[in-house]
Amino acid sequence: MEQRKREARFNAEILDVVIVGAGFAGLYMLHKLRTLGFSAKVFEAAEDVGGTWYWNRYPGARCDVESVQYSYSFDPALEQEWRWSERFATQPEILRYINHVADRFDLRRDIVLNTRIKAAEFDEKSGHWTLTTADGAAIESRFCVMATGCLSASRLPAIDGLDCFAGEVLHTALWPREPFDFTGKRVGAIGTGSSGIQAIPLIAAQAQHVTVFQRTPNFSVPARNWDMTDDYERSWKESYPALRKRARESTWSGTLYEFSDKGAMEVDEATRQAEYERRWQTGGANFMHAFNDLLISEASNQTAADFVRGKIRQIVRDPRTAEALLPFDHPLAAKRICVDTDYYATYNRDNVELVDIRNEPINAITPEGLSAGGRDYAFDVLVFATGFDAMTGALNAIDIRGRDQRCLSDEWRDGPRSYLGLMVAGFPNLFTVTGPGSPSVLSNMIVSIEQHVDWIAECLCHLNEAGLDLIEAYSGAQTEWGQEVNAAAERTLYPRAGSWYMGANIPGKARMFMPYVGGLGNYRRICAEIAADGYRGFRLQGIRSAAAMSA
């Protein structure tokens, strides 16, 4: 009965826009469309809003962009009224902020929670999308905006026996709502990416024993977090408009750092080491901007990587453990550089052990724990910090079908193609917020989200004002943009790492560098110029001409 009621309610109206996902992108998209007079609803699989920050509530979860910058800029009053408590905000605080935004702008009345979208199909005759929920309800709309997030499709490794473990199994991206008590527990932690590096120190401080299973060591720099000071907060709030403008126009990532105007090899060794040390003590990803060529010059990158490796050897007392923690298989930051609090020092604890599964691979999960390198381990809890099917996973999990029943996951089998990371050829009126082919995960996500939402909203207004119904990327424009994305990546050291930026963490996934690294300011300029030039590279149509073309 309840399902029939829901179907009747959803099918009673044809919405202008359906938005999938109620994280930062979905909330701002809803707010923006409302202010412009569009009818819209958000559909969210979780029990509440928050997106990534709803699901990733593991111990130590924290943003590595400063809180004063990792926040919305669309409302000056919101900027002034919200007070962050720390330099780098924790997951609970970010989630409180997101809920505050949802309440402040009365967004919840147009958000449908506990509702997973399983399919989306474009009808060429009507020019509408029909989205189907997991329980069979259907929603019809003119446009569809996928605000599904870049890091929202969690993954478990394919290890034999996973279902037979008798203890607790946790994943950092699917953490219980209530805090988990590790007191007295024997814990096996699998994965040492960003989530693992944040979680392991806090788990180790509570658990009886923690065994960390590491496949690939990662570079990490200290956060040096601190409580927000009145002076620092004031310095941002008094200058937000100018600072936000600088961030949007930045040649890098939309985050304001202390940028250097010199290459690492332009200074002598003593000056170089002193600068690395200063940045290390200051903390955060600002370290990566000690010199302006660390992601371009292999020689320069090597000097920074050697410095971090030297710090690991200084911090970790056991030489064997220290050597196992040293990354040598990729340039510094070609994989996501991590920002930690006491991660390396955690290996000095008596109750922490590191197992290098490159040399001692995990053979199977057992009822008691797991088997690795011919040794059996007994655990009460297994914690998987094994990341995501990034950039494309959440989209491919939905059966999205465009013209001629084209399936998006089939179109992307050899790697994702898009035009500007905003649209895909063959899928009219379907937008992706921070999709592959845009700066997305290599930028301040809030800055990129706001730019995409604003661009999409202005596009819909243009269509309405021009009496048009459809917008679709030309395949030729998409191909040219893909070439630009690849060319930008090849000018850097990023493709030299088998990272999740490349899809390398997912067995069988096509290797392709997915984000655009040509600079956020440059990307924004390109998007603006394309829109100003009548949406160059897009086909804009009315329903009648579109129907005639497809007949």
N, C-alpha and C positions, 0 to 999 in steps of 0.2 A: 504493500500500500504506500509506504513512504517513498519507495523508488518511483512509483507511478506519479505521485505528487510532484517529485522533483523533475521528472521528465516533462510533465505538463507545464511546470513553471519555466523551465529552460526553453521549451519549444514555443512558448506563447509569444516570444518576441524575437526579432532578428536584431542582434546587437550590431553596433558599428564596429566594435573591436572586442575580441576576446584576448586576454592576456594570460599566459601560462607562467605561473611562478609569482610568489609574494615575498621576494627578497627586496633588496635595494632597488633593483631595476623595475620589478613589477609594481611596487608601490609608487614610485615616481611616475611611471607611465600612466597609471590610473589617475593620479592627481592632475597630471598635465592634460590628459584627454578631457577630464571633467571640466577644467577651466575653459576649455575650448568648445564645450557643448556636445561632445561625442558621448554616446552611450557605451559603457564598457563594464566588463566584469573580469575579475581575476579568479583563476582556479588554482588552488594550491593543495598539494598532496599531504602536507603536514597538518598537525593539529593547530598550528598558529603561524603567524607571519615570521619572517626572519631569514628564510632561505638558508644559505650556507651557515649563517650564524645561529640558526635554530638547531641544525643537526650536529654541528661540530662543537659540542659542549664538553669535550674531554678535558682533563686536568691540564692547566697551563695554556689553553687555547687563547691566543692573543693576536691582535693585528700587528704586522711589522711596518705599517705606515703610521706615522704619528696621528693621534686621535684628532687633533685640530685640523688635519688635512683629510682624514678619512671620514668625511661627513658631507652632507648635502650642502650645496651652495644656492639652491633655487629660491630660498626664502630668507631674507636678511634677519627677520625677527627670530626665526628658528636658530640661526647661527649665533645670535646674541644670547638667547635665553638658555640654551643647553650648556651645561658645565661638565667637562670631562675631568675625571679624577686623576688620570695618569697620563704620562707621555704616550705610552702604547697601551691602548685600551684592551681590557680582557673581553672574552666572549660574553659573559653576563652583562657587562656594561654596554657593549654594542647592541645586544639584543634588547636591552631596556630602551636604548635610543630609538631603535627601529619601531618598537611598540609605541613609544611616545609619538613618533611621526604618524603612525597609523591612527592613533587616537586624536591627535591634534588636528588632523585634516579630515577626520571622520571617514576614513577609507574603508573601515571594516564592513560597512553596509553593502559594499559591492565586491566583497571578497568571499568566495565559497571555499571553505577549508575542508580537509579530509576528503579531497576529491582529486584523484589522479587522472590526468588526461592520457588515454591510451592510444588514440588515433585522431588524425586530422586529415580531412579529404576535401579537395577543391572541386567544385562543380562548375564546369565551363559554361553551362547554359545560364546559370544564375549569377555566376561570378562570386559566389559565396563559399565560405569554408564551413564545414560541419565537423565539430569536434565531439568525440565520444569519450565518456568517462569510463573508469574501470567497472562501474556498476551498470553501464548501459545507457545512461542518460545522454542526450544529444543536445548540442548547443550550436546555433547557426549564427554566423557573423560575416560582415563584409570583409573585415581584415583580421589577421591573427598576428599577435606579437609574442614571440617566444622569448620569455625572460627567465629561462630555465637555469641560467648560471653556468659558468665554465668549470666549476669544481663542485658538482652536485651528484655525479654518478659514481658512488663509491664502488670499490672493487675488492674482492677477496682473491688471493692467489689460488691457483688450481693445485692444491696439495691433497694427496690421497688421504682419506680418513677424516676429513674435516668434520663430518657429521657425527663421528663416533666419540668425540671428546666428552668426558663426563663432567668437566668443570664448566666455568662461565666463559663465554666467548664474547668479547667486546670489539667493536670497530670504532676508531676515533671519529669517523664521520656518521656514525649511527649510535651515539652514546646515550645511555639512559637519561631520562629527565632528572631523576634523583641522583645525587652524588653517590658514587660507588666507593665503598669502604675496602681498601686494600690491606688493612691491618692484619698482620699475621699470615698473609697470603704469599704463596710462591707464584711468581708471575713470569710468563714468557712473553716478551714484547718483540713482535716481528715487524721490522720496518724502521728505518732511520732517516726518513725524509723530514719535512718541516713539522708535521704533526707529531711524529715520534720524538724528534728532538725537543719539542716543547713539553710533551707529556712525561717522558721517561724520568726527568729529575724529580717531579712531584710524586710519581708512583713509587720511585725508589725511596723517597723520604718516609713513606708510610708502610710499604710492604716488608715482609720478612726477607724476601730475596727476589731479585729481578735478573733474569737472563735475557740479554738483548741479542737478537739474531739480526745481523747486518749483512745485506748482500752488497750494497754499494755505499762506501763512506761519502758523506757530503760535507762541503764547506759550510761552516757556521761562524757567525761573528756575534759578539755579545750585544745584548739589547741596551744594557746600562739604563734600565727603566728608572723613572722617578715620579714622585707625586707631582701633579700639576701645580705650578706656582701661580700666584695672582699676576705677577709681572709677565710671565710667559703667555698666559692666557690673554692678558690685556694687549700684548704686542700683536697678537693675531686678530683679536676682535676689533681693534681700532683700525686695522688695515686690511680687513678681509677682502673688499672689492679689488684692491690692487694686487694682493697676494694671489687671489684666485685667478686673476687675469694672467699673471706671470706663470702660474702652474699650467693653465690651459695652453699657453703659447710655448711651453718649454720644448726644447729640442729632444728631450728624453721622455719622461714617463708621466708627466702631470703631477709629480710630487716635487716640492721644492727641497733641494738638498744644498749643501755647500759645494758647488761645482768648481772644479779646477779648470784652468785654461792651459795647462801644461800636460805633455805626455810624460809617462814614467821614466823614459830614457833621456829626457831633456834635462834632468837634474842629476847630481852626483849621488852615489850610494848612501852617504850619510843623510843627505836631505830627504832622500826617498824613504829610508827606514824611519826617520823621525816623523814624517807625514803619516806613514802607515800606523805608527804607534799612537800618534795623536788621534787619528780616526778610530782606532781600536778602543781607546779609552773613552772617547765620546760616545761610541756605541751606535748600533743600528746600521741599516743598509747604506748610510752615508759613507761607509768605508769604501764602497764601490766607486765613489766619485773622487777619491784621492787624486786620481789623474784622469785625463779625459780620453784615454785610449785603452782602458783596461779590457774592454770587450771588442776591441778592434785589432790590437797588436798582440801577437803571441808572446813576443819578448817581454812586453810590459806586463801582460797578464801573469807571466811566469814569476815576475818579481813579487806581485801581490800574493800569488798562490804559495810561494815559498815562505813568505812572511806568516801566513796563516798556519801553514804546516809547522813552522817553528813554534808558534804559540801553542799548538796542540801538544807538541813534544814537551814544552815547558810545563803545561798544566797537568798532563796525565803522567802519574809517577811510574807506572809499570811500562817499561820500554816496549814490550811485546804488544800490549793493548794500544799504546800510542801509535805504533806503526800500523796497526790494523785500522785505526781511525783516520789515517792520512789518505786523502783523495789524490789519486794520480791519473785517473782515466778520463778526466775532462778538465777543460779550463775553468778557472774560478768564475762562478756565476753563470756559466753556460747551462748548468742545471740551476734550478731555483736556489739562490743563496739563502741560507736559513739564518734566523736571528734568535738567539737563545738566552736563557738565564741558567748558568751553571751546568750546561750540558756536559762539557768535557770533564769538569771537576767531579761529576757524578760517578765517573769510572774509578775514582779514588776511594769510593765507599766499599767497605768490606762485603756488603750485601748485593753488589752489582758485578755481573760477569758479562763479557762480550764474546759472542761466538761469530766468527767470520764464515758465513755460509757460502762464500765463494770457494773456500777450501773444505768446508764441512757442510755440504748442502743438506737441506731438510729433506728427508726421505718420505716421511709420513706423519700425520697426526695420529696419535694413539689415544685410547680411552684415558690413560694416565697423563698424557702430555704430548710429547713428540719425539721423533727419532731423527738425529742429524749426525752425519759423519761417523756412523757406527756407534753412537752413544745415545742412550735413552734418558730423557729428561722428564721429571714429574712436576706438574703444575696444578695449581688450583684455578688459575685464570690465564687465558690467552688473550693478549691485546694485539689486534691487527692495526698497524698504522701504515697500511699498504696503498693509500692514496685513491686516485680517481681515474676513470676513463675521461680524461680532461677534454674540454673544448667541444667535443662532439658526442660524448656518451649520453648525456641527458636528451639530446635531440634525436639520436638514433634509437633511443628506447621508446620513442613514440612512432607509431606507424603513420608517417607523414607522406601523403600522396598528392602530387600536383597535377599538371596537365598530363593527359594520356595515362593516368594512373602511375606516373613516375614515382618511385619510392625514394625518399631522400637518402636512406641508409645505403641503397644500391648505387645512387648517384655518387655517394661519397666512399664507395668501397676502396677506391685507389687513393683516397685522401680527400679532405673537404675542399670544395671549390665554392667560392662566393664572390659577389661583387661588393667590395668595401667591408665585408663581414656583416653586411646589413640585409642582403637578399641573395637568393639563389635562382639562377636561370631555370625556368620551367615550373616555378612555384610562385604564381602571382599573389600579390597582397599578403605575403608571408614575410614578416620581418624577424630578424634575429638580433637581439641586443647583445653586444660584445661577442659576436660570432667569430668563427675562425676567419682570418684575413683582416682582422682589426687589431689595434694595440692591446686590448683586453687585459690578459693576465700579466703582461709586461708593463702595465701602467697602473696608476692609481685607479682602481676599479670604479670608484664613485665618480671621478672626473669623466671617465670614458662612458659610464652609464648615462650620466646627464647629457653628454653630447649626443649619444645615440637616440635617447628619448626625445630630445629637442628636435633632432633631424627628422625622426619619424613623424612627430606631431606636425611639424611644418609641412612635410610631404603630404600628409592627409588633408591638411587645410588647403594646400595647393590643388589637390585633386577635386575637392569639393567646390572650390571657387571656379575651377575650370569646367565643371560639369562632367568630370571623368570618373571612372569607376575602378580602373585597374592600373596597377603598376607592376612591371616585371623586368628583371635584369636581362639584357641581351647576353647571349652566350659568348659573343665576341668580346664584349666589355669585361665579362667575368674572366675570360682567358687572359686578357691583357693585365687585369688586376692581379691574377695569380702569378703572372710572370714578375710583376713589380714586388709582390710579397716575397717571392723566392730570391729575387735579386737583392733586396734589402737584407735578407737573412744572410746571404752569401758574403756580404760585406762585413760581417761580424764573425765572432767565434762561436755563436750559438749552435750552428749545425754540427759542431764537432763533438757534441755530447749526445749520448743516447738518453734523452730526457723525455718527460711527459709532454714537453713542448712539441716534441717530434712524434708523440704517440708510441714511443719505444717501450713504455712500461706495460703495454697491453699486447699479449701474444697474438700474432696474426694481424695486428693493426698496421695499415700502410704507414710508412715513414714519410712524414712531411712536416716541415717546420710551419706551425699553424698561426702564431701571432704575427702581426705586422710590426717590424722594428725600424721603420723609417722615420720614427719620431712622432710623438703625439701632436705637436704643433703643426707639423707638415701634413699629417693625416687629416686633422681638422680643416686645414686650408683646402685640401683636395675635396673633401666632402662638401664644403661650402661652395666651392667653385662649380662642382658638378650640379648641385641644386640650382645655383644661379644661372647656369647655362641650360635651363629647361630640363633638368635631370638627365644630363648627358649619360648615355649608356643604359638608360632604362626605356622601355616601351610603355607609354601612357595611352590608355584607351578608354572608350566608353563600352558598355556592355554589348551593344549591337554590333560594333565593328569587331569586338573580340569574338563574339559568337560566330560571325561570318568567317573569321580567320580560322577558327577551329573546326568548322564544318567540312 
